[in-house]
Amino acid sequence: MKLYDTLEKQLEKENNFVTDNGELKKWVIINKAQNFDAGLIELLLNNKELKEKFFVEVKGTLVFNQNLFFFLRKNIPKI
């Protein structure tokens, strides 16, 4: 799944999203998304593919499509 691979690589850039074993901290990422965390949103916006997939433009403003992001959570490895 190319989108998942792109998402995983982008999320791994944030040390707080990765365990000492190099696995994604699913619960941390989901919590950040639920709270519209600026750091997570910025990380997603910094990747063109993720920006196009997880954001919708409304009157010149990008809005985070949280529902689509959570659809992918089943693919984030459980820790």
C-alpha positions in Angstrom: 0.0 0.0 0.0 1.9 3.0 -1.3 -0.1 5.6 0.7 0.5 3.8 3.9 4.2 3.5 3.2 4.4 7.2 2.6 2.4 7.9 5.8 4.6 5.6 7.8 7.8 7.2 6.5 6.5 10.7 7.2 5.4 9.8 10.7 8.7 8.2 11.5 10.3 11.6 11.1 8.8 12.6 14.5 10.7 10.9 17.3 7.7 11.1 19.7 5.8 8.8 17.2 8.3 6.0 17.3 9.2 3.5 20.0 12.8 2.6 20.9 12.3 -0.4 18.7 11.5 1.8 15.7 7.8 0.9 15.6 5.1 3.6 15.3 3.2 4.5 18.5 -0.3 4.1 17.1 -2.0 5.4 20.3 0.0 8.6 20.3 -0.6 9.3 16.6 -4.3 8.7 16.9 -4.5 10.9 20.0 -2.7 13.7 18.2 -5.0 13.4 15.2 -8.1 13.5 17.4 -6.8 16.7 19.0 -5.8 18.3 15.7 -2.2 18.5 16.9 -0.3 21.2 15.0 2.8 19.2 14.8 1.1 16.2 13.3 -0.8 18.4 10.8 2.4 20.2 9.8 4.1 16.8 9.3 1.3 15.7 7.0 1.2 19.0 5.1 4.9 18.8 4.5 4.3 15.8 2.1 2.5 16.6 -1.1 0.8 13.2 -1.4 -0.4 13.2 2.2 -1.5 16.8 1.9 -3.6 15.9 -1.1 -5.1 12.9 0.5 -5.8 14.1 4.1 -6.8 17.7 3.5 -9.7 19.4 1.6 -9.7 23.0 0.6 -12.7 25.0 1.8 -12.8 28.6 0.7 -9.0 28.8 0.5 -8.4 27.1 3.8 -7.1 23.5 4.2 -9.2 21.4 6.5 -7.8 18.1 8.0 -10.0 15.1 6.9 -9.8 13.3 10.2 -12.2 10.5 9.1 -10.0 9.5 6.2 -6.9 9.5 8.4 -8.6 7.2 11.0 -9.6 4.8 8.2 -5.9 4.1 7.8 -5.3 3.5 11.5 -6.1 -0.2 11.1 -2.9 -0.3 8.9 -0.7 1.3 11.5 1.1 -1.5 13.4 -0.3 -2.2 16.9 2.2 -1.8 19.7 
